[in-house]
Amino acid sequence: MVAQLRPSRVERVDPRQVIKTISNITKKPLTLNFICMLMVAGVLDIIGLFASAIPGLGVVLSIIYNVIFIPWFLFSGVKFNAKKIGSMGATSILEYIPMIGNLPLMIINIFYSYYSE
């Protein structure tokens, strides 16, 4: 007699249940607006990798970042509080430090500002 093989736990996972679990964790859906924010922040972070080679480029990128994203967040309905303003200010200041400025701080700040309460 041939024993029937039971599917593993991975094969029994319902994708709809996974999406519900992720949406319960984040409490906000993944939108095209958020994806566009990540792409713009990614481009600015990639340009920021070369900021240490060109003096003053980090300052210009920080100003561009704030000019672009503050109105974008406001038009997207993201409410600003002291923590979000502080995180944007800290991101701007940390972009000036040569080795720390190479980290993807803008992308991290987009995630924080978009998904925090």
C-alpha positions in Angstrom: 0.0 0.0 0.0 1.3 3.4 -0.9 1.1 6.0 1.8 -0.3 9.3 0.7 2.0 12.2 1.2 0.5 15.2 3.1 1.4 18.6 1.8 3.9 20.5 3.8 2.8 23.5 5.9 4.2 25.8 3.2 2.0 24.3 0.5 -1.1 24.8 2.7 -0.6 28.5 3.2 -3.4 30.5 1.7 -2.1 33.7 0.0 -5.2 35.6 1.0 -4.5 34.9 4.6 -0.9 36.1 4.2 -2.1 39.4 2.7 -4.6 39.9 5.6 -1.8 39.3 8.1 0.5 41.8 6.5 -2.3 44.4 6.2 -3.1 43.9 9.9 0.6 44.5 10.8 1.0 47.6 8.7 -2.6 48.8 8.9 -2.1 50.7 5.7 -2.2 49.2 2.2 0.7 49.4 -0.1 -0.2 52.2 -2.6 1.2 53.5 -5.8 1.8 56.8 -4.0 4.0 55.1 -1.4 5.9 53.1 -4.1 6.6 56.4 -5.9 7.9 58.0 -2.7 10.2 55.0 -2.2 11.5 55.4 -5.8 12.2 59.1 -5.5 13.9 58.6 -2.1 15.9 55.7 -3.6 17.2 58.0 -6.4 18.1 60.6 -3.9 19.9 58.0 -1.8 21.8 56.7 -4.8 22.9 60.3 -5.6 23.8 60.7 -2.0 26.4 57.9 -2.3 28.5 60.3 -4.4 27.9 63.2 -2.1 31.2 62.7 -0.3 33.1 63.2 -3.6 31.4 66.5 -4.3 31.5 69.1 -1.5 28.1 70.6 -0.7 26.1 67.9 -2.6 24.8 66.5 0.7 23.4 69.8 1.7 21.7 70.3 -1.6 20.2 66.7 -1.4 18.9 67.4 2.1 17.2 70.6 1.0 15.7 68.8 -2.1 14.5 65.9 0.1 12.7 68.2 2.5 11.2 70.4 -0.3 9.9 67.3 -2.1 8.7 65.2 0.7 7.1 67.6 3.2 4.4 68.7 0.8 4.1 65.2 -0.7 3.3 63.8 2.8 0.9 66.7 3.5 -1.0 66.1 0.2 -1.0 62.3 0.9 -2.9 62.9 4.2 0.0 61.9 6.5 -0.3 63.8 9.7 2.9 65.3 11.1 3.7 65.3 14.8 6.9 66.1 16.7 8.4 62.6 16.2 8.0 62.8 12.4 9.3 66.3 12.2 12.2 65.2 14.4 13.0 62.2 12.2 13.0 64.3 9.0 15.4 66.8 10.7 17.6 64.0 12.0 17.7 62.5 8.5 18.8 65.8 7.1 21.5 66.3 9.7 22.8 62.7 9.4 23.1 63.1 5.6 26.0 65.5 6.2 28.1 63.0 8.1 30.4 61.3 5.4 30.1 57.6 6.3 26.6 57.7 7.8 25.3 59.7 4.8 25.9 56.6 2.6 23.2 54.7 4.4 19.6 54.7 2.9 18.4 57.1 5.5 15.8 58.7 3.3 14.1 55.4 2.4 14.1 54.5 6.1 12.5 57.8 7.0 9.8 57.3 4.3 8.9 54.0 5.8 8.8 55.5 9.3 6.8 58.6 8.3 4.3 56.7 6.2 3.6 53.8 8.6 3.9 55.4 12.0 0.8 56.9 13.7 
